Amino acid sequence: MTTANATRTAFRRLALAGAALTVIATSMVAAPVFAQTAPAAAAASARPVFEFPAGFQTREIAANGTTLHVRIGGSGPAVVLLHGYGETGDMWAPLAADLARDHTVIVPDLRGMGLSATATGGFEKANEAEDILGVMAALNVDRADVVAHDIGNMVAYALSARHPDKVTRLVLMDAPVPGIGPWEEILKNPLLWHFRFGGPDMERLVQGRERIYLDRFWNEFSANPSRFTEASRAHFATLYAAPGRMHAGFGQFAAFDQDAIDNRAWLATHGKLTMPVLAVGGAKSFGATMAVVTQAGAVDVQERVIPDAGHWLMEEQPALTVAAIREFLDGTPPAAPVGRHLGQTAMSLGQTQALPTSGAGAGTSGLAGVQTVLLYGDPSKPGPYAFEIHVPANTRIQSHTHRDDRFATVISGSWFFGYGREATDATVRPLTTGGFYTEPAGAPHFAFTRDEPAVVRITGNGPSDTVYVAGQAAH
């Protein structure tokens, strides 16, 4: 089965958990699940439901034409927590308790939901992203990590796409994003009938029966419905029964069509997210497919599968979920080790393409038009390194040597390479994508492009240099 067919097959199993589309099939192959190892996370699961730590405050913050109910506490780098349908910001109490030890934690109720001001419109996720941006501005927060679940994912994606300078890291939990990946295939699932369930008549049908309506989501999309406790059900059902709240919930779904249009257009114009993203799925829900979906809209995706959990991760497995999020937010990319030992680095093609470019550096040609992308290490220092050179069309690199042995692979374009002091005295080898050659230490060699540019990836063990053969010069 091809990768594309396997992906389509997986998506045919999708179902909705609240606003989330979840994988029902239990036969799906999952990534290694996250083990419970963090004592702080284990303690979080024992906290009373919805108890935020002492010192948390609530504020009503005017933003983007509405007013959001926001919980704020802790100190340190900011993190914003965005809830989904069937819950409110109260769902984040265990995570907020953990993160507040060393973060400023910001927990809003989304537009029209929870204790935020009632709203009749503006539920397009690009617009709700501006709500969150307004909250951050009101709190003088310039950048933040963002953690989201369910419909919160959709708001978080819109915020991260349109304001990437405001989001440091992103956590998306157990729901895809409209228009990203095979969204239209997902919508064919008959379990998604409630996407079109809304409007005045539907609101009248549900009025006074909010608990019955919400129990459907809490039961069908839990690995074990008993873990979504009666106290939690009563709490959220009461909030959703308040005037205007079910209208806002239905409005979130009704905006999906526009959300998909907006996201496709933005992705086509601006490309994928480049900040680190953690994709978390419940093993009995979205599972490993969460990362597959997320990779359609982000280049740097890590995966976590929470065992024995359905869609309601913070209700079903709070300790494991808190531990997974904490590890990701605390993590930093591994630095290249000092010396000649190789460190751990894994990057997708999208990630390498998103890395910054620079001009000349150690071990490069030094030509002004050639751009360098450093993938690993430092060619000027001892130890392994890897970089790419992006060479414009009709560029010639005259014969030169390097002090270290190097390997090279053509990533794209047409690259003309040869050994010797003069191109006229040597055989030129035309190399296209996948072509490979070596650059032995001290051996003169040259290269050039013709009518199209080329990208070449070079690896070696530093320190490296570039010395042009006597009488030659860089052109």
Buried (B, 14 or more C-beta within 10 A) or exposed (E): EEEEEEBEEBBEBBBBBBBBBBBBBEEBEBBEBBEBEBEBBBBBBEBEBBEBBEEBEBBEBEBBBBBBBBBBBBEEBBBBBBBBBBBBBBBBBBBBBBBBEBBBBBBBBBBBBBBBBBBEBBBBBBBBBBBBBBBBEBBEBEEBBBBBBBBBBBBBBBBBBBBBEBBBBBBBBBBBBBBBBBBEBBBEBEBBEBBEBBEEEBBEEBEEEBBEBBBEBBEBBBBEBEBBEEEBBEBBBEBBBEEBBBBBBBBBBBBBBBBBEBBBEBBEEEBBBBBBBBBBBBBBBBBBBBBBBBBBBBBBBBBBBBBBBBBBBBBBBBBBBBBBBBBBBEEEEEEBEEEEEEEEEEBBEBBBBBBEEEEBBBBBBBBEEBBBBBBBBBBEBBBBBBBBBBBBEEBBBBBBBBBBBBEBBBBBBBBBBBBBBBBEEBEBEEBEEEBEBEBEEEEBBBBBBBEBBBBBBBBBBBBBBBEBBEEBEBE
